[in-house]
Amino acid sequence: MRIVFLSGDFKYHQALEAKENKLSLIDIGHFESERYFPECLALYLKNFSITSYNVKFEKSV
């Protein structure tokens, strides 16, 4: 089994450290991670016998 870390906010030195430790990273971009990824993940998780929640946060003014 391989573990993959997915984020929209990896820093350069974090990526280098992960590479040195043979860890897999997927950096999808900050905007994309907040705007599109939650809906895609919720749809994908429906294929498994687990519960997922689609929570949307609104910015306070």
C-alpha positions in Angstrom: 0.0 0.0 0.0 1.3 3.5 -0.9 0.4 6.6 1.0 -0.1 9.8 -0.9 -0.4 13.3 0.6 -2.6 15.6 -1.3 -2.7 19.4 -0.6 -3.1 22.7 -2.2 -0.4 24.3 -0.1 2.9 22.4 -0.1 6.0 24.5 0.3 9.2 24.0 -1.6 11.2 22.6 1.3 8.4 20.3 2.3 8.4 18.8 -1.2 12.2 18.3 -1.1 11.9 16.6 2.3 9.2 14.4 1.1 11.3 13.4 -2.0 14.2 12.6 0.3 12.0 10.3 2.4 10.4 8.7 -0.7 6.9 10.1 0.1 4.4 10.9 -2.6 2.9 14.3 -2.8 0.2 15.7 -5.1 0.0 19.5 -5.1 -3.3 20.5 -6.8 -3.0 24.2 -6.2 -4.6 26.2 -3.4 -7.6 27.6 -5.4 -8.5 24.2 -6.9 -8.2 22.5 -3.5 -10.9 24.7 -2.1 -13.1 25.2 -5.1 -13.3 21.9 -7.0 -11.7 19.1 -5.0 -14.3 18.7 -2.2 -17.1 17.9 -4.7 -15.0 15.5 -6.7 -13.8 13.7 -3.5 -17.4 13.4 -2.2 -18.5 11.8 -5.5 -15.6 9.4 -5.5 -16.2 8.4 -1.9 -19.7 7.4 -2.7 -18.1 4.2 -4.3 -17.1 3.0 -0.8 -19.1 2.1 2.2 -18.2 5.2 4.2 -19.9 8.4 5.0 -18.8 11.7 3.4 -20.0 15.2 4.1 -19.9 18.1 1.7 -19.4 21.2 3.8 -19.2 24.7 2.4 -17.7 27.5 4.4 -18.7 31.1 3.7 -16.2 33.9 4.4 -17.3 36.2 7.2 -17.2 39.9 6.3 
